[in-house]
């Protein structure tokens, strides 16, 4: 049985066609974001396989509304400000605010 080599799966013309299809599908503006997300996902996958802990993303500046915690009225544990239900006990945090016209 002949051995199969996967070293040269795609030739340069095939890679060019794949890149053009990606450009059409995602658009020129989103393509860097897609590449960055794909690279981050591969890095996290390799880290998980090797057993390395996840690195926390560096934060700078004041905390955003999502990062600020509020206390649950039922269990007293912290939740994000935009949480509708407590992530610990599951009760409703507060009544949803209805915009007035």
LUMKOLLO-456768 format. One record per residue (C-alpha): x, y, z; residue number from 1; residue in one letter. Coordinates in nm, 2 decimals. Layout:
# LUMKOLLO-456768
       px       py       pz   lovex   voti
        X        Y        Z     NUM      a
...
//
This chain:
# LUMKOLLO-456768
       px       py       pz   lovex   voti
     0.00     0.00     0.00       1      x
     0.15     0.34    -0.10       2      x
     0.22     0.60     0.17       3      x
     0.02     0.91     0.16       4      x
     0.20     1.24     0.22       5      x
    -0.01     1.54     0.34       6      x
     0.28     1.78     0.33       7      x
     0.17     1.94     0.01       8      x
    -0.21     1.93     0.03       9      x
    -0.26     2.27    -0.14      10      x
    -0.06     2.41    -0.42      11      x
    -0.02     2.79    -0.45      12      x
    -0.30     2.84    -0.70      13      x
    -0.54     2.64    -0.48      14      x
    -0.44     2.86    -0.18      15      x
    -0.50     3.17    -0.38      16      x
    -0.85     3.05    -0.47      17      x
    -0.92     2.97    -0.10      18      x
    -0.80     3.32     0.00      19      x
    -1.02     3.49    -0.26      20      x
    -1.33     3.29    -0.15      21      x
    -1.26     3.39     0.22      22      x
    -1.22     3.76     0.10      23      x
    -1.56     3.74    -0.07      24      x
    -1.74     3.56     0.22      25      x
    -1.60     3.77     0.50      26      x
    -1.52     4.10     0.33      27      x
    -1.20     4.30     0.36      28      x
    -1.30     4.47     0.68      29      x
    -1.37     4.15     0.88      30      x
    -1.09     3.94     0.74      31      x
    -0.83     4.06     1.00      32      x
    -1.08     3.99     1.28      33      x
    -1.15     3.64     1.15      34      x
    -0.77     3.57     1.13      35      x
    -0.72     3.70     1.48      36      x
    -1.00     3.50     1.62      37      x
    -0.88     3.19     1.44      38      x
    -0.53     3.24     1.58      39      x
    -0.66     3.29     1.93      40      x
    -0.87     2.97     1.90      41      x
    -0.57     2.76     1.78      42      x
    -0.36     2.90     2.06      43      x
    -0.62     2.81     2.32      44      x
    -0.67     2.47     2.17      45      x
    -0.29     2.40     2.19      46      x
    -0.28     2.52     2.54      47      x
    -0.57     2.30     2.64      48      x
    -0.40     2.00     2.49      49      x
    -0.07     2.07     2.65      50      x
    -0.24     2.14     2.99      51      x
    -0.14     2.50     3.02      52      x
    -0.38     2.72     3.21      53      x
    -0.56     3.00     3.02      54      x
    -0.39     3.34     3.02      55      x
    -0.62     3.62     3.13      56      x
    -0.67     3.89     2.87      57      x
    -0.50     4.21     2.98      58      x
    -0.74     4.48     3.08      59      x
    -0.67     4.84     3.09      60      x
    -0.86     5.14     3.19      61      x
    -1.17     5.16     3.42      62      x
    -1.40     4.86     3.43      63      x
    -1.69     4.85     3.19      64      x
    -2.05     4.81     3.28      65      x
    -2.02     4.43     3.22      66      x
    -1.72     4.40     3.45      67      x
    -1.89     4.58     3.74      68      x
    -2.05     4.34     3.98      69      x
    -2.38     4.38     4.17      70      x
    -2.51     4.17     4.46      71      x
    -2.79     3.92     4.42      72      x
    -3.09     4.00     4.65      73      x
    -3.13     3.63     4.72      74      x
    -2.79     3.48     4.78      75      x
    -2.58     3.80     4.81      76      x
    -2.31     3.68     4.56      77      x
    -2.17     3.90     4.28      78      x
    -2.31     3.91     3.93      79      x
    -2.24     4.13     3.63      80      x
    -2.45     4.45     3.61      81      x
    -2.63     4.34     3.29      82      x
    -2.73     4.00     3.44      83      x
    -3.11     3.93     3.44      84      x
    -3.08     3.62     3.65      85      x
    -2.83     3.53     3.93      86      x
    -2.56     3.30     3.79      87      x
    -2.54     3.13     4.14      88      x
    -2.90     3.08     4.26      89      x
    -3.10     3.16     3.94      90      x
    -3.34     3.41     4.08      91      x
    -3.44     3.73     3.89      92      x
    -3.20     4.01     3.97      93      x
    -3.44     4.30     3.91      94      x
    -3.73     4.39     3.69      95      x
    -3.63     4.48     3.34      96      x
    -3.62     4.85     3.27      97      x
    -3.88     4.96     3.00      98      x
    -3.78     5.26     2.80      99      x
    -4.04     5.53     2.81     100      x
    -4.14     5.73     2.51     101      x
//
